């Protein structure tokens, strides 16, 4: 860019050439002057404590203090809310734990009887908790909640295990409205009249009376036996087996899954039998067990009539 200067004081016109570096230099000088003037004004204001500067500084400090106080207050409120939630959750878990422990048959650890807390009293003087104290209490309650959750998980597993065991334990009467004939143990053989061992329990009932499974299981035998006649063996797992003999009818087949109380056959007098009845056995790993030991756990054994 060129600027031509013409004046009557000059004998001839002058030409000034402005290069880009001249423009950049002028802009730099301008900003440098502005910065220096601002810095000088700030130094003078701080040195002489001008009222306008004091009011600006006080306003900034008050705003920062208010923001900090609001932030701390909000955090404390959130922590207090979290603390209350954890306390409520812990109370719910304790109540639920007591109910589940009763169902699962597990005794929870309680304070020893006769162990009394020392006497306490006095006026109530509220003592607000600091942020660090709130955090410590939250961590303590969170740990307690986690511990209660683990206890509940253990009790749930134990309860599920107990329910499965009950479902697989032959505790249901295989024949309703029957009379107990020969019991488990030794007796006089009905045919030979000699002392013999009886490995089961006889239920005397009319021929055709329904016979049900004493527990859940899988049918492993459903066939005719020379002595037991029509015989059904149900495997309940872990070596536990129940046997139903002298049936007039078999309503299940081998490898069939049966449920507790499900009909599997009917009372009869097949095989070596002196009359209509059900011969019921319970075996553990092939060893005969007294069926009464298992049936006593059920509901119908106490009202069962004896001959």
C-alpha positions as protocol buffer text, in pm:
chain_id: "A"
residue {
  index: 1
  type: UNK
  ca { x: 0 y: 0 z: 0 }
}
residue {
  index: 2
  type: UNK
  ca { x: 133 y: 350 z: -87 }
}
residue {
  index: 3
  type: UNK
  ca { x: 31 y: 685 z: 66 }
}
residue {
  index: 4
  type: UNK
  ca { x: 111 y: 1010 z: -128 }
}
residue {
  index: 5
  type: UNK
  ca { x: 149 y: 1323 z: 85 }
}
residue {
  index: 6
  type: UNK
  ca { x: 104 y: 1661 z: -88 }
}
residue {
  index: 7
  type: UNK
  ca { x: 161 y: 1992 z: 99 }
}
residue {
  index: 8
  type: UNK
  ca { x: 243 y: 2354 z: 5 }
}
residue {
  index: 9
  type: UNK
  ca { x: 528 y: 2337 z: 252 }
}
residue {
  index: 10
  type: UNK
  ca { x: 683 y: 2056 z: 55 }
}
residue {
  index: 11
  type: UNK
  ca { x: 859 y: 2123 z: -268 }
}
residue {
  index: 12
  type: UNK
  ca { x: 736 y: 1794 z: -408 }
}
residue {
  index: 13
  type: UNK
  ca { x: 488 y: 1514 z: -315 }
}
residue {
  index: 14
  type: UNK
  ca { x: 613 y: 1239 z: -89 }
}
residue {
  index: 15
  type: UNK
  ca { x: 523 y: 873 z: -120 }
}
residue {
  index: 16
  type: UNK
  ca { x: 509 y: 643 z: 183 }
}
residue {
  index: 17
  type: UNK
  ca { x: 500 y: 269 z: 117 }
}
residue {
  index: 18
  type: UNK
  ca { x: 328 y: 51 z: 390 }
}
residue {
  index: 19
  type: UNK
  ca { x: 433 y: -312 z: 388 }
}
residue {
  index: 20
  type: UNK
  ca { x: 252 y: -602 z: 569 }
}
residue {
  index: 21
  type: UNK
  ca { x: 524 y: -616 z: 830 }
}
residue {
  index: 22
  type: UNK
  ca { x: 451 y: -252 z: 913 }
}
residue {
  index: 23
  type: UNK
  ca { x: 81 y: -338 z: 976 }
}
residue {
  index: 24
  type: UNK
  ca { x: 170 y: -641 z: 1192 }
}
residue {
  index: 25
  type: UNK
  ca { x: 418 y: -435 z: 1388 }
}
residue {
  index: 26
  type: UNK
  ca { x: 162 y: -160 z: 1448 }
}
residue {
  index: 27
  type: UNK
  ca { x: -98 y: -412 z: 1570 }
}
residue {
  index: 28
  type: UNK
  ca { x: 158 y: -571 z: 1802 }
}
residue {
  index: 29
  type: UNK
  ca { x: 256 y: -235 z: 1945 }
}
residue {
  index: 30
  type: UNK
  ca { x: -112 y: -150 z: 1998 }
}
residue {
  index: 31
  type: UNK
  ca { x: -185 y: -469 z: 2194 }
}
residue {
  index: 32
  type: UNK
  ca { x: 135 y: -429 z: 2391 }
}
residue {
  index: 33
  type: UNK
  ca { x: 30 y: -78 z: 2493 }
}
residue {
  index: 34
  type: UNK
  ca { x: -315 y: -201 z: 2593 }
}
residue {
  index: 35
  type: UNK
  ca { x: -164 y: -482 z: 2805 }
}
residue {
  index: 36
  type: UNK
  ca { x: 82 y: -244 z: 2971 }
}
residue {
  index: 37
  type: UNK
  ca { x: -187 y: 9 z: 3050 }
}
residue {
  index: 38
  type: UNK
  ca { x: -413 y: -262 z: 3197 }
}
residue {
  index: 39
  type: UNK
  ca { x: -131 y: -404 z: 3406 }
}
residue {
  index: 40
  type: UNK
  ca { x: -35 y: -60 z: 3526 }
}
residue {
  index: 41
  type: UNK
  ca { x: -396 y: 15 z: 3621 }
}
residue {
  index: 42
  type: UNK
  ca { x: -429 y: -315 z: 3809 }
}
residue {
  index: 43
  type: UNK
  ca { x: -106 y: -258 z: 4000 }
}
residue {
  index: 44
  type: UNK
  ca { x: -214 y: 91 z: 4096 }
}
residue {
  index: 45
  type: UNK
  ca { x: -559 y: -31 z: 4198 }
}
residue {
  index: 46
  type: UNK
  ca { x: -415 y: -303 z: 4421 }
}
residue {
  index: 47
  type: UNK
  ca { x: -153 y: -72 z: 4563 }
}
residue {
  index: 48
  type: UNK
  ca { x: -387 y: 215 z: 4644 }
}
residue {
  index: 49
  type: UNK
  ca { x: -690 y: -19 z: 4728 }
}
residue {
  index: 50
  type: UNK
  ca { x: -939 y: 163 z: 4511 }
}
residue {
  index: 51
  type: UNK
  ca { x: -1302 y: 113 z: 4631 }
}
residue {
  index: 52
  type: UNK
  ca { x: -1423 y: -20 z: 4298 }
}
residue {
  index: 53
  type: UNK
  ca { x: -1149 y: -285 z: 4299 }
}
residue {
  index: 54
  type: UNK
  ca { x: -1232 y: -387 z: 4657 }
}
residue {
  index: 55
  type: UNK
  ca { x: -1599 y: -426 z: 4575 }
}
residue {
  index: 56
  type: UNK
  ca { x: -1518 y: -638 z: 4270 }
}
residue {
  index: 57
  type: UNK
  ca { x: -1283 y: -864 z: 4469 }
}
residue {
  index: 58
  type: UNK
  ca { x: -1533 y: -902 z: 4755 }
}
residue {
  index: 59
  type: UNK
  ca { x: -1809 y: -988 z: 4508 }
}
residue {
  index: 60
  type: UNK
  ca { x: -1592 y: -1252 z: 4341 }
}
residue {
  index: 61
  type: UNK
  ca { x: -1494 y: -1405 z: 4677 }
}
residue {
  index: 62
  type: UNK
  ca { x: -1856 y: -1411 z: 4795 }
}
residue {
  index: 63
  type: UNK
  ca { x: -1967 y: -1579 z: 4474 }
}
residue {
  index: 64
  type: UNK
  ca { x: -1693 y: -1844 z: 4501 }
}
residue {
  index: 65
  type: UNK
  ca { x: -1775 y: -1901 z: 4871 }
}
residue {
  index: 66
  type: UNK
  ca { x: -2145 y: -1937 z: 4793 }
}
residue {
  index: 67
  type: UNK
  ca { x: -2075 y: -2185 z: 4512 }
}
residue {
  index: 68
  type: UNK
  ca { x: -1843 y: -2387 z: 4738 }
}
residue {
  index: 69
  type: UNK
  ca { x: -2097 y: -2387 z: 5022 }
}
residue {
  index: 70
  type: UNK
  ca { x: -2378 y: -2496 z: 4786 }
}
residue {
  index: 71
  type: UNK
  ca { x: -2158 y: -2774 z: 4648 }
}
residue {
  index: 72
  type: UNK
  ca { x: -2070 y: -2901 z: 4997 }
}
residue {
  index: 73
  type: UNK
  ca { x: -2433 y: -2876 z: 5113 }
}
residue {
  index: 74
  type: UNK
  ca { x: -2557 y: -3071 z: 4811 }
}
residue {
  index: 75
  type: UNK
  ca { x: -2294 y: -3340 z: 4864 }
}
residue {
  index: 76
  type: UNK
  ca { x: -2379 y: -3368 z: 5235 }
}
residue {
  index: 77
  type: UNK
  ca { x: -2750 y: -3396 z: 5151 }
}
residue {
  index: 78
  type: UNK
  ca { x: -2678 y: -3670 z: 4899 }
}
residue {
  index: 79
  type: UNK
  ca { x: -2459 y: -3855 z: 5149 }
}
residue {
  index: 80
  type: UNK
  ca { x: -2725 y: -3822 z: 5419 }
}
residue {
  index: 81
  type: UNK
  ca { x: -2987 y: -3955 z: 5177 }
}
residue {
  index: 82
  type: UNK
  ca { x: -2761 y: -4246 z: 5087 }
}
residue {
  index: 83
  type: UNK
  ca { x: -2703 y: -4314 z: 5458 }
}
residue {
  index: 84
  type: UNK
  ca { x: -3078 y: -4325 z: 5521 }
}
residue {
  index: 85
  type: UNK
  ca { x: -3131 y: -4561 z: 5227 }
}
residue {
  index: 86
  type: UNK
  ca { x: -2861 y: -4797 z: 5356 }
}
residue {
  index: 87
  type: UNK
  ca { x: -3010 y: -4794 z: 5707 }
}
residue {
  index: 88
  type: UNK
  ca { x: -3353 y: -4878 z: 5568 }
}
residue {
  index: 89
  type: UNK
  ca { x: -3210 y: -5148 z: 5343 }
}
residue {
  index: 90
  type: UNK
  ca { x: -3021 y: -5302 z: 5636 }
}
residue {
  index: 91
  type: UNK
  ca { x: -3338 y: -5308 z: 5846 }
}
residue {
  index: 92
  type: UNK
  ca { x: -3529 y: -5480 z: 5562 }
}
residue {
  index: 93
  type: UNK
  ca { x: -3253 y: -5738 z: 5517 }
}
residue {
  index: 94
  type: UNK
  ca { x: -3248 y: -5814 z: 5890 }
}
residue {
  index: 95
  type: UNK
  ca { x: -3626 y: -5866 z: 5895 }
}
residue {
  index: 96
  type: UNK
  ca { x: -3617 y: -6078 z: 5580 }
}
residue {
  index: 97
  type: UNK
  ca { x: -3320 y: -6273 z: 5715 }
}
residue {
  index: 98
  type: UNK
  ca { x: -3514 y: -6365 z: 6030 }
}
residue {
  index: 99
  type: UNK
  ca { x: -3807 y: -6496 z: 5825 }
}
residue {
  index: 100
  type: UNK
  ca { x: -3587 y: -6689 z: 5583 }
}
residue {
  index: 101
  type: UNK
  ca { x: -3377 y: -6836 z: 5865 }
}
residue {
  index: 102
  type: UNK
  ca { x: -3696 y: -6967 z: 6028 }
}
residue {
  index: 103
  type: UNK
  ca { x: -3804 y: -7127 z: 5699 }
}
residue {
  index: 104
  type: UNK
  ca { x: -3460 y: -7273 z: 5634 }
}
residue {
  index: 105
  type: UNK
  ca { x: -3421 y: -7399 z: 5991 }
}
residue {
  index: 106
  type: UNK
  ca { x: -3101 y: -7201 z: 6046 }
}
residue {
  index: 107
  type: UNK
  ca { x: -3038 y: -7028 z: 6377 }
}
residue {
  index: 108
  type: UNK
  ca { x: -2889 y: -6683 z: 6334 }
}
residue {
  index: 109
  type: UNK
  ca { x: -2630 y: -6559 z: 6581 }
}
residue {
  index: 110
  type: UNK
  ca { x: -2806 y: -6362 z: 6851 }
}
residue {
  index: 111
  type: UNK
  ca { x: -2671 y: -6189 z: 7163 }
}
residue {
  index: 112
  type: UNK
  ca { x: -2620 y: -6431 z: 7452 }
}
residue {
  index: 113
  type: UNK
  ca { x: -2907 y: -6451 z: 7697 }
}
residue {
  index: 114
  type: UNK
  ca { x: -2851 y: -6251 z: 8010 }
}
residue {
  index: 115
  type: UNK
  ca { x: -2599 y: -6026 z: 7837 }
}
residue {
  index: 116
  type: UNK
  ca { x: -2745 y: -5682 z: 7901 }
}
residue {
  index: 117
  type: UNK
  ca { x: -2619 y: -5353 z: 7766 }
}
residue {
  index: 118
  type: UNK
  ca { x: -2488 y: -5101 z: 8021 }
}
residue {
  index: 119
  type: UNK
  ca { x: -2733 y: -4832 z: 8130 }
}
residue {
  index: 120
  type: UNK
  ca { x: -2740 y: -4514 z: 7925 }
}
residue {
  index: 121
  type: UNK
  ca { x: -2933 y: -4188 z: 7936 }
}
residue {
  index: 122
  type: UNK
  ca { x: -2921 y: -3811 z: 7938 }
}
residue {
  index: 123
  type: UNK
  ca { x: -3064 y: -3527 z: 7726 }
}
residue {
  index: 124
  type: UNK
  ca { x: -3071 y: -3549 z: 7349 }
}
residue {
  index: 125
  type: UNK
  ca { x: -2813 y: -3314 z: 7201 }
}
residue {
  index: 126
  type: UNK
  ca { x: -2799 y: -3342 z: 6820 }
}
residue {
  index: 127
  type: UNK
  ca { x: -2446 y: -3376 z: 6682 }
}
residue {
  index: 128
  type: UNK
  ca { x: -2437 y: -3331 z: 6303 }
}
residue {
  index: 129
  type: UNK
  ca { x: -2190 y: -3556 z: 6124 }
}
residue {
  index: 130
  type: UNK
  ca { x: -1907 y: -3419 z: 5915 }
}
residue {
  index: 131
  type: UNK
  ca { x: -1847 y: -3528 z: 5557 }
}
residue {
  index: 132
  type: UNK
  ca { x: -1573 y: -3772 z: 5659 }
}
residue {
  index: 133
  type: UNK
  ca { x: -1792 y: -3919 z: 5935 }
}
residue {
  index: 134
  type: UNK
  ca { x: -2080 y: -3959 z: 5690 }
}
residue {
  index: 135
  type: UNK
  ca { x: -1851 y: -4133 z: 5445 }
}
residue {
  index: 136
  type: UNK
  ca { x: -1723 y: -4372 z: 5712 }
}
residue {
  index: 137
  type: UNK
  ca { x: -2078 y: -4454 z: 5824 }
}
residue {
  index: 138
  type: UNK
  ca { x: -2186 y: -4513 z: 5462 }
}
residue {
  index: 139
  type: UNK
  ca { x: -1893 y: -4750 z: 5408 }
}
residue {
  index: 140
  type: UNK
  ca { x: -1976 y: -4936 z: 5731 }
}
residue {
  index: 141
  type: UNK
  ca { x: -2343 y: -4976 z: 5639 }
}
residue {
  index: 142
  type: UNK
  ca { x: -2255 y: -5079 z: 5283 }
}
residue {
  index: 143
  type: UNK
  ca { x: -2031 y: -5352 z: 5423 }
}
residue {
  index: 144
  type: UNK
  ca { x: -2310 y: -5465 z: 5660 }
}
residue {
  index: 145
  type: UNK
  ca { x: -2561 y: -5476 z: 5372 }
}
residue {
  index: 146
  type: UNK
  ca { x: -2319 y: -5685 z: 5167 }
}
residue {
  index: 147
  type: UNK
  ca { x: -2271 y: -5924 z: 5460 }
}
residue {
  index: 148
  type: UNK
  ca { x: -2650 y: -5959 z: 5509 }
}
residue {
  index: 149
  type: UNK
  ca { x: -2690 y: -6026 z: 5136 }
}
residue {
  index: 150
  type: UNK
  ca { x: -2432 y: -6305 z: 5156 }
}
residue {
  index: 151
  type: UNK
  ca { x: -2614 y: -6455 z: 5456 }
}
residue {
  index: 152
  type: UNK
  ca { x: -2943 y: -6445 z: 5265 }
}
residue {
  index: 153
  type: UNK
  ca { x: -2781 y: -6611 z: 4963 }
}
residue {
  index: 154
  type: UNK
  ca { x: -2653 y: -6891 z: 5187 }
}
residue {
  index: 155
  type: UNK
  ca { x: -2993 y: -6936 z: 5353 }
}
residue {
  index: 156
  type: UNK
  ca { x: -3161 y: -6934 z: 5013 }
}
residue {
  index: 157
  type: UNK
  ca { x: -2928 y: -7212 z: 4897 }
}
residue {
  index: 158
  type: UNK
  ca { x: -2991 y: -7409 z: 5217 }
}
residue {
  index: 159
  type: UNK
  ca { x: -3368 y: -7362 z: 5180 }
}
residue {
  index: 160
  type: UNK
  ca { x: -3358 y: -7472 z: 4816 }
}
residue {
  index: 161
  type: UNK
  ca { x: -3148 y: -7774 z: 4913 }
}
residue {
  index: 162
  type: UNK
  ca { x: -3398 y: -7855 z: 5189 }
}
residue {
  index: 163
  type: UNK
  ca { x: -3692 y: -7830 z: 4950 }
}
residue {
  index: 164
  type: UNK
  ca { x: -3521 y: -8054 z: 4696 }
}
residue {
  index: 165
  type: UNK
  ca { x: -3440 y: -8304 z: 4970 }
}
residue {
  index: 166
  type: UNK
  ca { x: -3801 y: -8300 z: 5086 }
}
residue {
  index: 167
  type: UNK
  ca { x: -3926 y: -8355 z: 4732 }
}
residue {
  index: 168
  type: UNK
  ca { x: -3696 y: -8656 z: 4691 }
}
residue {
  index: 169
  type: UNK
  ca { x: -3760 y: -8803 z: 5038 }
}
residue {
  index: 170
  type: UNK
  ca { x: -4031 y: -9076 z: 5035 }
}
residue {
  index: 171
  type: UNK
  ca { x: -4254 y: -8926 z: 5304 }
}
residue {
  index: 172
  type: UNK
  ca { x: -4596 y: -8948 z: 5132 }
}
residue {
  index: 173
  type: UNK
  ca { x: -4822 y: -9242 z: 5210 }
}
residue {
  index: 174
  type: UNK
  ca { x: -4833 y: -9463 z: 4900 }
}
residue {
  index: 175
  type: UNK
  ca { x: -5190 y: -9576 z: 4981 }
}
residue {
  index: 176
  type: UNK
  ca { x: -5464 y: -9368 z: 5140 }
}
residue {
  index: 177
  type: UNK
  ca { x: -5723 y: -9508 z: 5381 }
}
residue {
  index: 178
  type: UNK
  ca { x: -5526 y: -9829 z: 5428 }
}
residue {
  index: 179
  type: UNK
  ca { x: -5447 y: -10034 z: 5737 }
}
residue {
  index: 180
  type: UNK
  ca { x: -5091 y: -10127 z: 5830 }
}
residue {
  index: 181
  type: UNK
  ca { x: -5045 y: -10506 z: 5828 }
}
residue {
  index: 182
  type: UNK
  ca { x: -4698 y: -10648 z: 5873 }
}
residue {
  index: 183
  type: UNK
  ca { x: -4439 y: -10400 z: 5992 }
}
residue {
  index: 184
  type: UNK
  ca { x: -4068 y: -10374 z: 5921 }
}
residue {
  index: 185
  type: UNK
  ca { x: -3848 y: -10633 z: 6092 }
}
residue {
  index: 186
  type: UNK
  ca { x: -3914 y: -10994 z: 6187 }
}
residue {
  index: 187
  type: UNK
  ca { x: -4246 y: -11182 z: 6163 }
}
residue {
  index: 188
  type: UNK
  ca { x: -4394 y: -11529 z: 6110 }
}
residue {
  index: 189
  type: UNK
  ca { x: -4405 y: -11603 z: 5740 }
}
residue {
  index: 190
  type: UNK
  ca { x: -4775 y: -11614 z: 5627 }
}
residue {
  index: 191
  type: UNK
  ca { x: -4716 y: -11931 z: 5423 }
}
residue {
  index: 192
  type: UNK
  ca { x: -4440 y: -12126 z: 5606 }
}
residue {
  index: 193
  type: UNK
  ca { x: -4532 y: -12007 z: 5955 }
}
residue {
  index: 194
  type: UNK
  ca { x: -4162 y: -11971 z: 6038 }
}
residue {
  index: 195
  type: UNK
  ca { x: -3973 y: -11670 z: 6168 }
}
residue {
  index: 196
  type: UNK
  ca { x: -3864 y: -11458 z: 5874 }
}
residue {
  index: 197
  type: UNK
  ca { x: -3741 y: -11108 z: 5797 }
}
residue {
  index: 198
  type: UNK
  ca { x: -3978 y: -10851 z: 5646 }
}
residue {
  index: 199
  type: UNK
  ca { x: -3794 y: -10570 z: 5466 }
}
residue {
  index: 200
  type: UNK
  ca { x: -4093 y: -10342 z: 5414 }
}
residue {
  index: 201
  type: UNK
  ca { x: -4430 y: -10226 z: 5533 }
}
residue {
  index: 202
  type: UNK
  ca { x: -4762 y: -10381 z: 5424 }
}
residue {
  index: 203
  type: UNK
  ca { x: -5065 y: -10161 z: 5356 }
}
residue {
  index: 204
  type: UNK
  ca { x: -5387 y: -10364 z: 5355 }
}
residue {
  index: 205
  type: UNK
  ca { x: -5648 y: -10216 z: 5116 }
}
residue {
  index: 206
  type: UNK
  ca { x: -5906 y: -10343 z: 4866 }
}
residue {
  index: 207
  type: UNK
  ca { x: -5776 y: -10455 z: 4529 }
}
residue {
  index: 208
  type: UNK
  ca { x: -5768 y: -10167 z: 4282 }
}
residue {
  index: 209
  type: UNK
  ca { x: -5699 y: -9898 z: 4545 }
}
residue {
  index: 210
  type: UNK
  ca { x: -5471 y: -9635 z: 4386 }
}
residue {
  index: 211
  type: UNK
  ca { x: -5099 y: -9646 z: 4471 }
}
residue {
  index: 212
  type: UNK
  ca { x: -4903 y: -9320 z: 4443 }
}
residue {
  index: 213
  type: UNK
  ca { x: -4534 y: -9235 z: 4439 }
}
residue {
  index: 214
  type: UNK
  ca { x: -4399 y: -9148 z: 4783 }
}
residue {
  index: 215
  type: UNK
  ca { x: -4163 y: -8885 z: 4635 }
}
residue {
  index: 216
  type: UNK
  ca { x: -4028 y: -8750 z: 4307 }
}
residue {
  index: 217
  type: UNK
  ca { x: -3807 y: -8989 z: 4115 }
}
residue {
  index: 218
  type: UNK
  ca { x: -3742 y: -9200 z: 3807 }
}
residue {
  index: 219
  type: UNK
  ca { x: -3895 y: -9543 z: 3749 }
}
residue {
  index: 220
  type: UNK
  ca { x: -3609 y: -9793 z: 3717 }
}
residue {
  index: 221
  type: UNK
  ca { x: -3818 y: -10111 z: 3732 }
}
residue {
  index: 222
  type: UNK
  ca { x: -4176 y: -10179 z: 3623 }
}
residue {
  index: 223
  type: UNK
  ca { x: -4200 y: -10555 z: 3569 }
}
residue {
  index: 224
  type: UNK
  ca { x: -4326 y: -10882 z: 3713 }
}
residue {
  index: 225
  type: UNK
  ca { x: -4121 y: -11046 z: 3990 }
}
residue {
  index: 226
  type: UNK
  ca { x: -4176 y: -11411 z: 4100 }
}
residue {
  index: 227
  type: UNK
  ca { x: -4215 y: -11313 z: 4466 }
}
residue {
  index: 228
  type: UNK
  ca { x: -4315 y: -10946 z: 4455 }
}
residue {
  index: 229
  type: UNK
  ca { x: -4553 y: -10989 z: 4160 }
}
residue {
  index: 230
  type: UNK
  ca { x: -4606 y: -10668 z: 3965 }
}
residue {
  index: 231
  type: UNK
  ca { x: -4330 y: -10448 z: 4111 }
}
residue {
  index: 232
  type: UNK
  ca { x: -4226 y: -10086 z: 4059 }
}
residue {
  index: 233
  type: UNK
  ca { x: -3896 y: -9942 z: 4181 }
}
residue {
  index: 234
  type: UNK
  ca { x: -3854 y: -9562 z: 4187 }
}
residue {
  index: 235
  type: UNK
  ca { x: -3505 y: -9411 z: 4217 }
}
residue {
  index: 236
  type: UNK
  ca { x: -3497 y: -9086 z: 4420 }
}
residue {
  index: 237
  type: UNK
  ca { x: -3126 y: -9017 z: 4377 }
}
residue {
  index: 238
  type: UNK
  ca { x: -2821 y: -9056 z: 4602 }
}
residue {
  index: 239
  type: UNK
  ca { x: -2887 y: -9431 z: 4636 }
}
residue {
  index: 240
  type: UNK
  ca { x: -3241 y: -9386 z: 4775 }
}
residue {
  index: 241
  type: UNK
  ca { x: -3507 y: -9616 z: 4624 }
}
residue {
  index: 242
  type: UNK
  ca { x: -3870 y: -9696 z: 4701 }
}
residue {
  index: 243
  type: UNK
  ca { x: -4042 y: -10024 z: 4604 }
}
residue {
  index: 244
  type: UNK
  ca { x: -4412 y: -10096 z: 4542 }
}
residue {
  index: 245
  type: UNK
  ca { x: -4500 y: -10468 z: 4513 }
}
residue {
  index: 246
  type: UNK
  ca { x: -4796 y: -10708 z: 4461 }
}
residue {
  index: 247
  type: UNK
  ca { x: -4969 y: -10453 z: 4235 }
}
residue {
  index: 248
  type: UNK
  ca { x: -5273 y: -10552 z: 4033 }
}
residue {
  index: 249
  type: UNK
  ca { x: -5188 y: -10286 z: 3775 }
}
residue {
  index: 250
  type: UNK
  ca { x: -4882 y: -10080 z: 3678 }
}
residue {
  index: 251
  type: UNK
  ca { x: -4952 y: -9736 z: 3529 }
}
residue {
  index: 252
  type: UNK
  ca { x: -4591 y: -9633 z: 3462 }
}
residue {
  index: 253
  type: UNK
  ca { x: -4301 y: -9760 z: 3254 }
}
residue {
  index: 254
  type: UNK
  ca { x: -3927 y: -9775 z: 3307 }
}
residue {
  index: 255
  type: UNK
  ca { x: -3733 y: -9445 z: 3269 }
}
residue {
  index: 256
  type: UNK
  ca { x: -4052 y: -9247 z: 3336 }
}
residue {
  index: 257
  type: UNK
  ca { x: -4029 y: -8947 z: 3569 }
}
residue {
  index: 258
  type: UNK
  ca { x: -4291 y: -8947 z: 3844 }
}
residue {
  index: 259
  type: UNK
  ca { x: -4392 y: -8676 z: 4091 }
}
residue {
  index: 260
  type: UNK
  ca { x: -4483 y: -8703 z: 4455 }
}
residue {
  index: 261
  type: UNK
  ca { x: -4844 y: -8818 z: 4491 }
}
residue {
  index: 262
  type: UNK
  ca { x: -4873 y: -8924 z: 4125 }
}
residue {
  index: 263
  type: UNK
  ca { x: -5059 y: -9251 z: 4066 }
}
residue {
  index: 264
  type: UNK
  ca { x: -4827 y: -9531 z: 3954 }
}
residue {
  index: 265
  type: UNK
  ca { x: -5044 y: -9841 z: 4000 }
}
residue {
  index: 266
  type: UNK
  ca { x: -5314 y: -10018 z: 4205 }
}
residue {
  index: 267
  type: UNK
  ca { x: -5323 y: -10248 z: 4506 }
}
residue {
  index: 268
  type: UNK
  ca { x: -5333 y: -10617 z: 4420 }
}
residue {
  index: 269
  type: UNK
  ca { x: -5229 y: -10964 z: 4530 }
}
residue {
  index: 270
  type: UNK
  ca { x: -4984 y: -11073 z: 4261 }
}
residue {
  index: 271
  type: UNK
  ca { x: -4675 y: -11279 z: 4337 }
}
residue {
  index: 272
  type: UNK
  ca { x: -4625 y: -11442 z: 4676 }
}
residue {
  index: 273
  type: UNK
  ca { x: -4919 y: -11279 z: 4854 }
}
residue {
  index: 274
  type: UNK
  ca { x: -5194 y: -11400 z: 5086 }
}
residue {
  index: 275
  type: UNK
  ca { x: -5439 y: -11121 z: 4993 }
}
residue {
  index: 276
  type: UNK
  ca { x: -5476 y: -10767 z: 4851 }
}
residue {
  index: 277
  type: UNK
  ca { x: -5215 y: -10533 z: 4997 }
}
residue {
  index: 278
  type: UNK
  ca { x: -4922 y: -10312 z: 4900 }
}
residue {
  index: 279
  type: UNK
  ca { x: -4574 y: -10413 z: 5005 }
}
residue {
  index: 280
  type: UNK
  ca { x: -4377 y: -10087 z: 5039 }
}
residue {
  index: 281
  type: UNK
  ca { x: -3999 y: -10073 z: 5084 }
}
residue {
  index: 282
  type: UNK
  ca { x: -3737 y: -9801 z: 5115 }
}
residue {
  index: 283
  type: UNK
  ca { x: -3376 y: -9893 z: 5036 }
}
residue {
  index: 284
  type: UNK
  ca { x: -3056 y: -9693 z: 5072 }
}
residue {
  index: 285
  type: UNK
  ca { x: -2773 y: -9823 z: 4856 }
}
residue {
  index: 286
  type: UNK
  ca { x: -2956 y: -10155 z: 4844 }
}
residue {
  index: 287
  type: UNK
  ca { x: -2993 y: -10184 z: 5222 }
}
residue {
  index: 288
  type: UNK
  ca { x: -3356 y: -10201 z: 5347 }
}
residue {
  index: 289
  type: UNK
  ca { x: -3461 y: -9913 z: 5571 }
}
residue {
  index: 290
  type: UNK
  ca { x: -3765 y: -9891 z: 5797 }
}
residue {
  index: 291
  type: UNK
  ca { x: -4025 y: -9700 z: 5586 }
}
residue {
  index: 292
  type: UNK
  ca { x: -4184 y: -9564 z: 5903 }
}
residue {
  index: 293
  type: UNK
  ca { x: -3872 y: -9351 z: 5960 }
}
residue {
  index: 294
  type: UNK
  ca { x: -3946 y: -9165 z: 5637 }
}
residue {
  index: 295
  type: UNK
  ca { x: -4326 y: -9169 z: 5647 }
}
residue {
  index: 296
  type: UNK
  ca { x: -4328 y: -9009 z: 5994 }
}
residue {
  index: 297
  type: UNK
  ca { x: -4199 y: -8691 z: 5830 }
}
residue {
  index: 298
  type: UNK
  ca { x: -4515 y: -8671 z: 5624 }
}
residue {
  index: 299
  type: UNK
  ca { x: -4862 y: -8556 z: 5723 }
}
residue {
  index: 300
  type: UNK
  ca { x: -5067 y: -8874 z: 5689 }
}
residue {
  index: 301
  type: UNK
  ca { x: -4875 y: -9130 z: 5895 }
}
residue {
  index: 302
  type: UNK
  ca { x: -5004 y: -9023 z: 6237 }
}
residue {
  index: 303
  type: UNK
  ca { x: -5369 y: -9078 z: 6134 }
}
residue {
  index: 304
  type: UNK
  ca { x: -5300 y: -9412 z: 5965 }
}
residue {
  index: 305
  type: UNK
  ca { x: -5499 y: -9694 z: 6136 }
}
residue {
  index: 306
  type: UNK
  ca { x: -5317 y: -10007 z: 6254 }
}
residue {
  index: 307
  type: UNK
  ca { x: -5446 y: -10359 z: 6246 }
}
